[in-house]
Amino acid sequence: MNKRTLLYLSIAAIVLIIVGIILGPTTSVIGGILSLLGFIALFLAWVMGLLFTFRAKQWLWFVIVFLFFALGTLVYSLMGRSQSA
């Protein structure tokens, strides 16, 4: 997997969570399922971001991804150095 996958997974997770929250009051089951899927995707993106930064020994990015969870993962996938660099 690469950073592009991390980017797509982060964006999809955030969109699923937002849509789940919006649909929550009207259709609680669908909203709940979408939110749950979003949080699972967000957790996977977070773990992938931590693994990418750990393997590349990018300790500042590791701390940013660790502390800022969704936003840190999204910012790293957009701005962080590539592993091959």
Residue pairs with C-beta under 8 A, 6 or more apart in sequence:
1 48
2 83
3 52
3 76
3 77
3 80
3 82
3 83
4 77
5 48
6 45
6 48
6 49
6 52
6 73
6 76
6 77
7 74
7 77
7 78
9 41
9 44
9 45
9 48
10 42
10 45
10 70
10 73
10 74
10 77
11 74
12 38
12 41
13 38
13 39
13 40
13 41
13 42
13 44
13 45
13 70
14 38
14 42
14 70
14 74
15 38
16 34
16 35
16 37
16 38
16 41
17 34
17 35
17 38
17 39
17 42
18 38
19 31
19 34
19 38
20 30
20 31
20 32
20 33
20 34
20 35
20 36
20 37
20 38
21 31
21 35
22 31
23 30
23 31
23 34
24 31
24 32
24 35
25 31
42 69
42 70
42 73
45 70
45 73
45 77
46 65
46 69
46 70
46 73
48 73
49 65
49 72
49 73
49 76
49 77
50 62
50 65
50 66
52 76
52 80
52 83
53 59
53 61
53 62
53 65
53 76
53 80
54 62
55 83
56 81
56 83
58 80
58 81
61 76
61 80
61 81
64 72
64 75
64 76
65 72
65 73
65 76
66 72
68 75
